[in-house]
Amino acid sequence: MVAFAHHDSDPDYQAAYDHYRSTKKTFDRVNERYEVERHKLQRRFDIKSASNAREVERLQVEVDVTFKALANLERQKTGFIDRILHVMRMRLTAYQSANLRARRQRPSGPSLFRRGENRRRGHAHPRRVRHHSR
């Protein structure tokens, strides 16, 4: 009679429609539970993701601070090396200047090789020793 009222030619339409409605209710309950669980998982994921993002930001700040410290140490190292080289240049220049002044004031070379100077001071000229072969 319902089928006639709906102008449906299939007499099993009402049973099929009732089956559809009960199946849809079951589907809606399962789908609702699925959405609740999906929402819980999504919330946990979002919390974890936000926590990870904050950790990444913290680590990036730490890396930036470390790189700045390394750059500062590199500048200090360069400054120390420049100062050391400057002091070494000054000492070498002072040594060279003193050496040149000393050479201008007296003849170069050890006194052993300055024959005239040895005689003037009363030193005997070093003798040459000959080795005789037998």
Protein Blocks (a to p, Z undefined) as FASTA:
>chain_A
ZZmmnopabfklmmmmmmmmmmmmmmmmmmmmmmmmmmmmmmmmmmmmmmmmmmmmmmmm
mmmmmmmmmmmmmmmmmmmmmmmmmmmmmmmmmmmmmmmmmmmmpcedjfklmmklmmmn
opacddddddddZZ
